[in-house]
Amino acid sequence: MIPTEERFSSALHNSARAWRQAIDRRLKYLGLGQASWMTVATVAKTAAPMSQTELANKLGVEDPTMVSMLDRLVKAGYLLRQPSVTDRRVKLIVLTEAGQHVYNKVRHEAVEFRKEILQGVDRDKLAELTLLLERLQAAAEAAL
């Protein structure tokens, strides 16, 4: 018998991967891969512009990977790099109008996907599981 903790870890990992892949399939018509739309969505959801390094940390990628991703998204017209007013070595990442348009499509697809996947799920159990996952995330991030 597989220990519950191992089953949980596997289920968590595999569910997150399947979730991202399913949304990625829905977004193929945009011509953006998962890393691209996740980058655009992350920038769109932040209250204030982030530096390239902050964005890389938030997405869990290395700086060189982030630089090449940003190069592609800037070239596509979805993002801009703007110099920081407090440190000219730092480039802040901001969403363009085209980036906001793409993000609106990403958000719409994500909302529809969540409705489909979560329909029929007990709302109280969903709230309880969400709280548990948020606590686990905080604990994992504290261990970094």
PyMOL commands that set and color helices and strands:
alter all, ss='L'
color gray80, all
select helices_A, chain A and resi 4-26+28-30+34-45+52-59+63-75+97-118+123-142
alter helices_A, ss='H'
color red, helices_A
select strands_A, chain A and resi 50-51+79-83+91-95
alter strands_A, ss='S'
color yellow, strands_A
deselect
rebuild
show_as cartoon
